[in-house]
Amino acid sequence: MKILPEHYYTETPSSEISTFLIKPIIRNRFYQFKTSSGVFSYRKADKGTLLLLKYLQIPPNATDFLDMGTGYGIIGIAIATEFPHLQVKMIDINQRAVWIARENLKLNKISNAKVYWGDFYAPLKKEKEKFDLVVTNPPLALGHKILFDFISTTPFYLKPEGYFYFVVQTKKGAQKFADKMNEFFGNVELVAIQSGYRLFRSQKLTNQKL
């Protein structure tokens, strides 16, 4: 993927590092997260992320969870804490985000999660892993093509009956993402709308042909 001008999805941020500590309540649990400048929503938990966590459902038989574009790790860590039987993987292309997310694994005493540095599914290609859930709150500034490619690839990394959750912060273009999810999964559901964010979910059906 072409590296874009510095933002929270920049591979190697060059801005000065300023660290912070936030203490959100997520799914009725209290957390502490170290955050850093150059990482997405570093001063407070993002509304789209909180929407995803509010409505995210974990199937009883799920064992493998992927948080794509983890930032400082809020989604992966919250789910790893609440569901200690899950094996949680967290990926981000931003090296500073990976560093701070690993710090947050230690801060929250998480032993069932691991953070990977890389571009979308690239860190997992050698492992050929599949997940029960893949969730993401991606930067729309990446552009439609990159995000559409990501959506089209996701079914290959899901187990049969696995779920894909996708947050969109736009009313005008949201339907395009829903249509793309429906194209590659054969189904899409609008789970929730709140504060300008939309949460979509698709499921990889057992008989789905890839």
LINURLIN-V716384 format. One record per pair of residues at least 12 apart in sequence whose C-alpha atoms are under 10 Angstrom apart, sorted by the first residue. I is the first residue (numbers start at 0). GAP is how many residues later the second one is. Records with the same first field share a line. If there is no record, write none. Layout:
I=GAP ; GAP
This chain:
0=118 ; 119 ; 141 ; 145
1=140 ; 144
2=90 ; 139
3=137 ; 138
5=32
6=31 ; 32 ; 33 ; 87 ; 132 ; 134
7=29 ; 30 ; 31 ; 32 ; 33 ; 34 ; 61 ; 63 ; 84 ; 85 ; 86 ; 87 ; 88 ; 89 ; 131
8=29 ; 30 ; 31 ; 60 ; 62 ; 83 ; 84 ; 85 ; 86 ; 87 ; 88 ; 110 ; 129 ; 130 ; 132 ; 133
9=28 ; 29 ; 82 ; 83 ; 84 ; 85 ; 86 ; 87
10=81 ; 82 ; 83 ; 84 ; 85 ; 86 ; 106 ; 107 ; 108
11=26 ; 81 ; 82 ; 83 ; 84 ; 85
12=24 ; 25 ; 26 ; 81 ; 82 ; 83 ; 84
13=24 ; 82
14=22 ; 23
15=20 ; 21 ; 22
16=18 ; 19 ; 20 ; 21 ; 22 ; 79
17=17 ; 18 ; 19 ; 20 ; 24
18=15 ; 16 ; 17 ; 18 ; 19 ; 23 ; 24 ; 81
19=13 ; 14 ; 15 ; 16 ; 17 ; 22 ; 23 ; 24
20=12 ; 13 ; 14 ; 15 ; 21 ; 22 ; 23
21=12 ; 13 ; 20 ; 21 ; 22 ; 23
22=21 ; 22
23=20 ; 21 ; 26 ; 50
24=20 ; 25 ; 53
25=19 ; 24 ; 27 ; 28 ; 48 ; 49 ; 52 ; 53 ; 56
26=23 ; 26 ; 27 ; 28 ; 51 ; 52 ; 55
27=26 ; 54
28=49 ; 52 ; 53
29=48
30=43 ; 46 ; 47 ; 50 ; 73 ; 76 ; 77
31=42 ; 72 ; 75 ; 76
32=12 ; 39 ; 40 ; 41 ; 44 ; 67 ; 68 ; 70 ; 71 ; 72 ; 74 ; 75
33=38 ; 39 ; 40 ; 66 ; 67 ; 68 ; 69 ; 70 ; 73
34=36 ; 37 ; 38 ; 61 ; 62 ; 65 ; 66 ; 68 ; 69
35=35 ; 36 ; 60 ; 61 ; 63 ; 64
36=59 ; 60
37=33 ; 56 ; 57 ; 58 ; 59
38=31 ; 32 ; 33 ; 55 ; 56 ; 57 ; 58 ; 59 ; 61
39=29 ; 30 ; 31 ; 32 ; 54 ; 57 ; 99
40=30 ; 31
41=29 ; 30 ; 55
44=29
45=28 ; 91
46=122 ; 147 ; 148 ; 149 ; 150
47=88 ; 89 ; 90 ; 118 ; 119 ; 120 ; 121 ; 145 ; 146 ; 147 ; 148 ; 149 ; 150 ; 151
48=21 ; 25 ; 26 ; 86 ; 87 ; 88 ; 89 ; 118 ; 148 ; 150
49=24 ; 25 ; 87 ; 144
50=86 ; 116 ; 140 ; 141 ; 142 ; 143 ; 144 ; 146 ; 147 ; 148
51=23 ; 83 ; 84 ; 85 ; 113 ; 114 ; 115 ; 139 ; 140 ; 145 ; 146 ; 147 ; 148
52=21 ; 22 ; 23 ; 25 ; 26 ; 82
53=138
54=110 ; 136 ; 137 ; 144
55=23 ; 77 ; 79 ; 107 ; 109 ; 135 ; 143 ; 145
56=76 ; 106 ; 108
57=21 ; 25 ; 28 ; 74 ; 75 ; 105
58=73 ; 74 ; 102 ; 103 ; 104
59=23
60=24 ; 25 ; 71
61=21 ; 23 ; 24 ; 25 ; 69 ; 70 ; 71 ; 97 ; 100
62=20 ; 21 ; 22 ; 23 ; 24 ; 25 ; 68 ; 69 ; 70
63=21 ; 22 ; 23 ; 24 ; 25 ; 65 ; 66 ; 67 ; 68 ; 69 ; 70 ; 94 ; 95 ; 98
64=14 ; 15 ; 21 ; 22 ; 23 ; 24 ; 25 ; 48 ; 65 ; 66 ; 67 ; 68 ; 69 ; 70 ; 93 ; 97 ; 98
65=21 ; 22 ; 23 ; 24 ; 25 ; 47 ; 48 ; 64 ; 65 ; 66 ; 67 ; 68 ; 69 ; 70 ; 91 ; 92 ; 98
66=12 ; 21 ; 22 ; 23 ; 24 ; 25 ; 48 ; 66 ; 67 ; 68 ; 69 ; 70 ; 98
67=21 ; 22 ; 23 ; 24 ; 25 ; 48 ; 51 ; 52 ; 53 ; 66 ; 67 ; 68 ; 69 ; 70 ; 98
68=21 ; 22 ; 23 ; 24 ; 25 ; 28 ; 29 ; 48 ; 49 ; 50 ; 51 ; 66 ; 67 ; 68 ; 69 ; 70
69=19 ; 20 ; 21 ; 22 ; 23 ; 24 ; 27 ; 28 ; 31 ; 45 ; 46 ; 65 ; 66 ; 67 ; 68
70=19 ; 20 ; 21 ; 22 ; 23 ; 24 ; 25 ; 26 ; 27 ; 28 ; 29 ; 30 ; 66
71=18 ; 20 ; 22 ; 24 ; 25 ; 26 ; 27 ; 28 ; 29 ; 30 ; 31 ; 32 ; 33 ; 43
72=17 ; 18 ; 19 ; 24 ; 25 ; 27 ; 28 ; 29 ; 30 ; 31 ; 32 ; 42
73=16 ; 27 ; 30 ; 31
74=13 ; 15 ; 60 ; 61 ; 62
75=12 ; 13 ; 14 ; 15 ; 25 ; 29 ; 34 ; 36 ; 37 ; 38 ; 39 ; 59
76=12 ; 13 ; 24 ; 27 ; 28 ; 31 ; 32 ; 33 ; 34 ; 35 ; 36 ; 37
77=30 ; 32
78=34
79=25 ; 30 ; 31 ; 32 ; 33
80=27 ; 28 ; 29 ; 30 ; 31 ; 32
82=29
83=26 ; 27 ; 28 ; 29
84=27
85=26 ; 27 ; 46
86=24 ; 25 ; 26 ; 27 ; 44
87=22 ; 23 ; 24 ; 25 ; 26 ; 27 ; 43 ; 45
88=23 ; 24 ; 25 ; 26 ; 27 ; 35 ; 42 ; 45
89=12 ; 23 ; 24 ; 25 ; 26 ; 27 ; 44 ; 45
90=23 ; 24 ; 25 ; 26 ; 27 ; 28 ; 29 ; 30 ; 31 ; 32 ; 33
91=23 ; 24 ; 25 ; 26 ; 27 ; 28 ; 29 ; 31
92=23 ; 24 ; 25 ; 26 ; 27 ; 29 ; 30
93=23 ; 24 ; 25
94=21 ; 22 ; 23
95=21
96=18 ; 20
97=16 ; 17 ; 18 ; 19 ; 20
98=16 ; 17 ; 18
99=15
100=13 ; 14 ; 15
101=12 ; 13 ; 14
119=30 ; 33 ; 34
120=29 ; 32 ; 33 ; 36
123=33
124=32
127=28 ; 29
128=27 ; 28 ; 29 ; 30
129=24 ; 25 ; 26 ; 27 ; 28 ; 29 ; 30 ; 32
130=23 ; 24 ; 25 ; 26 ; 27 ; 28 ; 29 ; 30 ; 31 ; 32 ; 33
131=25 ; 26 ; 27 ; 28 ; 29 ; 30 ; 31 ; 32 ; 71 ; 72
132=24 ; 25 ; 26 ; 28 ; 29 ; 30 ; 31 ; 32 ; 70 ; 71
133=20 ; 21 ; 23 ; 24 ; 28 ; 29 ; 30 ; 31 ; 32
134=28 ; 29 ; 30 ; 31 ; 32 ; 66
135=28 ; 29 ; 30 ; 31 ; 32 ; 63
136=28 ; 29 ; 30 ; 31 ; 32 ; 60 ; 62
137=28 ; 29 ; 30 ; 31
138=28 ; 29 ; 30
139=27 ; 28 ; 29 ; 30 ; 33
143=29 ; 32 ; 33
146=30 ; 33
147=28 ; 29 ; 32 ; 33 ; 36
148=31
150=13 ; 15 ; 26 ; 29 ; 30 ; 31 ; 32 ; 33 ; 34
151=28 ; 29 ; 31 ; 32 ; 33 ; 58
152=31 ; 57
153=27 ; 30 ; 31 ; 50
154=26 ; 29 ; 30 ; 47 ; 48 ; 49 ; 50 ; 53 ; 54 ; 55
155=48 ; 54
156=47
157=45 ; 46 ; 47
158=44 ; 45 ; 46 ; 47
159=43 ; 44 ; 45 ; 46 ; 47 ; 48
160=41 ; 42 ; 43 ; 44 ; 45 ; 46 ; 47
161=40 ; 41 ; 42 ; 43 ; 44
162=22 ; 38 ; 39 ; 40 ; 41 ; 42
163=17 ; 21 ; 24 ; 36 ; 37 ; 38 ; 39 ; 40
164=16 ; 23 ; 24 ; 25 ; 26 ; 34 ; 35 ; 36 ; 37 ; 38
165=12 ; 15 ; 24 ; 25 ; 32 ; 33 ; 34 ; 35 ; 36
166=24 ; 25 ; 26 ; 30 ; 31 ; 32 ; 33 ; 34
167=25 ; 28 ; 29 ; 30 ; 31 ; 32
168=24 ; 25 ; 26 ; 27 ; 28 ; 29 ; 30
169=26 ; 27 ; 28
170=22 ; 25 ; 26 ; 27
173=23 ; 24 ; 25 ; 26
174=15 ; 23 ; 25
176=23
177=12 ; 20 ; 21 ; 22 ; 23 ; 24
180=19 ; 20 ; 21 ; 22
181=19 ; 20 ; 21
183=18 ; 20 ; 24 ; 25 ; 26
184=16 ; 17 ; 18 ; 19 ; 20 ; 23 ; 24 ; 25
185=16 ; 17 ; 18 ; 19 ; 22
186=14 ; 15 ; 16 ; 17 ; 18
187=12 ; 13 ; 14 ; 15
188=12 ; 13 ; 14
189=12
